[in-house]
Amino acid sequence: MLIRFVTSVALLSTGLLAGAFGYGAVNVATTFHAVPLEVRLTFHAALMKMNGPVMQTTMAVAALSSLTLAFLARGAARLLAAGAGTLAVASFLITRFGNIPINGRIKQWATGSVPADYAAILDRWDAFNITRTSTALVAFLAIIALAAVVRRTPEPTV
């Protein structure tokens, strides 16, 4: 019973993480390129105020539930869960040490001057964004595969 519950939490949280990052990469980030720089900077800075707590919580739940599954599961399911947990942690680290520092710079640019190399910096933010989106998606796919294994495995009777 516990493993099915934790699997459900991992499935939901990794799905939300992959979905949110995927939506951001496909819709929001591409829209950033279609609007004037001032609009992007203002919107980006405002968006990060809301995204910060929501996405960090989602990444934490995805990582913790996946790593808990790695502890509870056996065999292939354990490997899938450990891989998903590692990828969720990677998404967090990429965000924390890649995107967040650039977000801080964007916030300053929105209220001040933009440096001459801003395009290269925004390209780096895009690269980090695609990378964390990819790690989140693969984590979700691993938990989907794990859920299929757990579903076919009978629960032990106590």
C-alpha positions in Angstrom: 0.0 0.0 0.0 2.8 2.5 0.9 4.7 1.9 -2.3 1.6 2.5 -4.4 0.9 5.8 -2.5 4.5 7.0 -2.9 4.4 5.9 -6.6 1.3 8.1 -7.0 3.0 11.1 -5.4 6.1 10.6 -7.5 4.0 10.2 -10.6 2.0 13.4 -9.9 5.0 15.5 -8.8 7.3 14.5 -11.7 4.4 15.0 -14.1 3.7 18.5 -12.8 7.4 19.3 -12.9 7.8 18.1 -16.5 4.6 19.7 -17.5 5.4 23.1 -16.0 8.9 23.1 -17.4 7.6 21.9 -20.7 5.0 24.6 -20.9 7.5 27.2 -20.0 10.0 25.9 -22.6 7.5 25.6 -25.4 5.2 28.6 -24.8 6.7 31.1 -22.4 10.3 31.0 -23.5 9.4 31.2 -27.2 7.1 34.1 -26.4 10.0 35.8 -24.7 11.7 35.9 -28.1 8.7 37.3 -29.9 8.2 40.4 -27.7 10.3 43.5 -27.2 13.2 43.1 -24.7 11.6 45.5 -22.2 8.4 43.4 -22.1 10.4 40.2 -21.7 12.4 41.6 -18.8 9.4 43.0 -17.0 7.3 39.8 -17.4 10.3 37.5 -16.7 11.0 39.3 -13.4 7.4 39.2 -12.3 7.0 35.5 -13.3 10.0 34.5 -11.2 8.4 35.8 -8.1 5.6 33.3 -8.5 7.6 30.5 -10.0 10.3 30.4 -7.2 8.2 28.9 -4.4 6.0 26.8 -6.6 8.7 25.2 -8.7 11.1 24.6 -5.8 8.4 22.9 -3.9 7.5 20.7 -6.9 11.1 19.8 -7.5 11.5 18.9 -3.8 8.4 16.7 -3.8 9.5 15.0 -7.1 13.0 14.3 -5.8 11.9 13.2 -2.3 9.1 10.9 -3.5 11.3 9.4 -6.2 14.2 8.8 -3.8 11.8 7.3 -1.3 10.6 4.9 -4.0 14.2 3.9 -4.6 14.4 2.9 -0.9 11.0 1.0 -1.0 11.2 -0.7 -4.4 13.3 -3.6 -5.6 14.9 -4.6 -8.9 14.2 -2.5 -12.0 11.7 -0.3 -10.1 14.5 0.7 -7.7 16.8 1.7 -10.6 14.0 3.7 -12.3 13.2 5.5 -9.0 16.8 6.3 -8.3 17.3 7.6 -11.8 14.2 9.7 -11.5 15.2 11.1 -8.2 18.7 11.9 -9.5 17.2 13.7 -12.5 14.8 15.7 -10.3 17.8 16.7 -8.1 19.6 17.6 -11.3 16.7 19.8 -12.4 16.9 21.6 -9.0 20.7 22.1 -9.3 20.5 23.4 -12.9 17.8 25.8 -11.7 19.6 26.9 -8.6 23.0 27.4 -10.1 22.1 28.1 -13.7 18.7 29.9 -14.1 18.3 31.6 -10.7 21.5 33.7 -10.9 20.5 34.9 -14.4 17.0 35.6 -13.1 18.6 37.9 -10.5 20.4 39.8 -13.3 17.2 40.0 -15.4 15.4 41.5 -12.4 18.1 44.2 -12.2 17.9 44.8 -16.0 14.1 45.3 -15.7 14.6 48.3 -13.5 18.0 49.5 -14.8 20.3 49.2 -17.8 20.9 46.1 -19.9 24.5 45.1 -20.5 25.9 44.8 -24.0 26.2 41.0 -23.7 22.6 40.5 -22.6 21.8 38.3 -25.7 24.5 35.8 -24.7 23.3 35.7 -21.1 19.7 35.1 -22.2 20.9 32.4 -24.5 22.6 30.7 -21.5 19.3 31.0 -19.6 17.6 29.3 -22.5 20.2 26.5 -22.5 19.7 25.9 -18.8 16.0 25.9 -19.3 16.0 23.3 -22.0 18.4 21.1 -19.9 16.3 21.2 -16.8 13.1 20.6 -18.8 14.8 17.5 -20.4 15.9 16.1 -17.0 12.4 16.7 -15.6 10.8 14.9 -18.6 13.1 11.9 -18.4 12.4 11.7 -14.6 8.7 11.6 -15.4 9.1 9.0 -18.0 11.1 6.8 -15.6 8.3 7.1 -13.0 5.7 6.2 -15.6 7.7 3.1 -16.4 8.1 2.4 -12.7 4.3 2.8 -12.2 3.7 0.1 -14.8 6.1 -2.3 -13.0 4.5 -1.5 -9.6 1.0 -2.0 -11.0 1.8 -5.5 -12.2 3.5 -6.5 -9.0 1.2 -8.0 -6.4 1.2 -6.4 -2.9 2.6 -8.6 -0.2 0.0 -9.8 2.3 0.6 -9.1 5.9 
